[in-house]
Amino acid sequence: MSIPSEFQNVTAVTKANVYFDGRVVSHSILFPDGSKKTLGLIYPGSYHFGTDKAERMEIVSGSCTVKLDGSGEVRAYPAGSIFDVPAKSGFDIAVESGVAEYICSFIG
């Protein structure tokens, strides 16, 4: 599976989703079938996110480390990698340097 470089025939929501004093920022895109994704940037730091629905995170550029709630394992995710987050859970994500760009798909 390759990470997409563009999406066609979507609606982009202009109001940004801003978290952690602007250290994580995303924009929502809406697809004709009713599905939604966010495209975002994560600046250096460590952050925790809770999830209601299951999510798939695709790392477009940069890199990060992730620890899923309930797991003792921290895994590295370079550009081009993907990880899934179960519904009703959360994860810690850290970016050491640079900016990690991502696509978040809501899959549940």
C-alpha positions as CSV (number, residue, x, y, z in Angstrom):
1,M,0.0,0.0,0.0
2,S,1.5,3.4,-1.0
3,I,0.6,6.6,0.7
4,P,-1.3,8.9,-1.6
5,S,0.2,12.2,-2.7
6,E,-3.1,13.9,-3.5
7,F,-6.9,13.4,-3.2
8,Q,-9.3,14.5,-6.0
9,N,-12.9,15.6,-5.8
10,V,-12.9,16.4,-2.1
11,T,-14.1,19.2,0.1
12,A,-11.4,20.9,2.2
13,V,-12.5,22.5,5.5
14,T,-10.7,25.8,5.8
15,K,-10.9,26.0,9.6
16,A,-7.8,24.2,11.1
17,N,-7.9,21.7,14.0
18,V,-5.2,23.1,16.3
19,Y,-3.8,21.1,19.2
20,F,-1.1,21.6,21.8
21,D,-0.7,25.4,21.3
22,G,-0.2,25.0,17.5
23,R,2.3,22.2,17.8
24,V,-0.1,19.8,16.0
25,V,-2.3,21.2,13.2
26,S,-4.6,19.5,10.7
27,H,-7.3,20.2,8.2
28,S,-10.2,18.0,7.5
29,I,-11.1,16.8,4.0
30,L,-14.5,15.3,3.2
31,F,-15.0,12.7,0.5
32,P,-18.2,12.3,-1.7
33,D,-18.9,8.9,0.0
34,G,-19.2,10.7,3.4
35,S,-15.8,9.6,4.7
36,K,-13.4,12.0,6.3
37,K,-9.6,12.3,6.6
38,T,-7.4,14.9,8.2
39,L,-4.1,16.1,6.8
40,G,-1.7,17.4,9.4
41,L,1.7,18.5,10.7
42,I,3.3,17.5,14.0
43,Y,6.1,19.7,15.3
44,P,8.8,18.5,17.7
45,G,7.4,17.3,21.0
46,S,5.4,14.6,22.7
47,Y,1.7,14.4,22.6
48,H,-1.2,12.1,23.6
49,F,-4.4,11.7,21.6
50,G,-7.5,9.9,22.5
51,T,-9.6,8.2,19.8
52,D,-13.3,7.5,19.6
53,K,-13.3,5.9,16.2
54,A,-10.5,3.6,14.9
55,E,-7.9,5.5,13.0
56,R,-5.2,4.8,10.4
57,M,-2.2,7.1,10.5
58,E,0.0,7.4,7.4
59,I,3.3,9.2,7.8
60,V,3.8,11.2,4.6
61,S,7.1,12.8,5.6
62,G,9.4,13.1,8.6
63,S,9.3,10.5,11.3
64,C,7.8,9.8,14.7
65,T,7.6,7.3,17.5
66,V,4.3,5.9,18.8
67,K,3.1,4.0,21.8
68,L,-0.4,2.7,21.7
69,D,-2.4,2.9,24.9
70,G,-2.1,-0.4,26.8
71,S,1.2,-1.3,25.0
72,G,4.6,-1.1,26.5
73,E,6.2,-0.9,23.1
74,V,7.4,2.3,21.5
75,R,7.8,1.9,17.7
76,A,9.4,4.2,15.1
77,Y,7.5,5.2,12.0
78,P,9.5,6.8,9.2
79,A,8.0,8.4,6.1
80,G,6.0,5.9,4.2
81,S,4.8,3.9,7.2
82,I,1.4,3.3,8.6
83,F,-0.1,2.4,12.0
84,D,-3.6,1.7,13.2
85,V,-5.2,2.9,16.4
86,P,-8.1,0.9,17.8
87,A,-11.4,2.7,18.6
88,K,-12.0,4.0,22.1
89,S,-8.2,4.1,22.9
90,G,-5.4,6.5,22.4
91,F,-1.7,6.9,21.6
92,D,1.4,8.8,22.5
93,I,3.2,10.3,19.5
94,A,6.6,12.0,19.6
95,V,8.6,13.9,16.9
96,E,12.2,14.4,17.8
97,S,13.1,16.9,15.1
98,G,11.8,18.4,11.9
99,V,8.1,18.1,11.1
100,A,6.1,14.9,10.6
101,E,3.3,15.2,8.1
102,Y,0.4,12.7,8.2
103,I,-2.9,11.6,6.8
104,C,-5.4,10.3,9.4
105,S,-8.2,8.2,8.1
106,F,-11.2,7.4,10.3
107,I,-11.8,3.7,9.8
108,G,-14.4,2.8,12.4
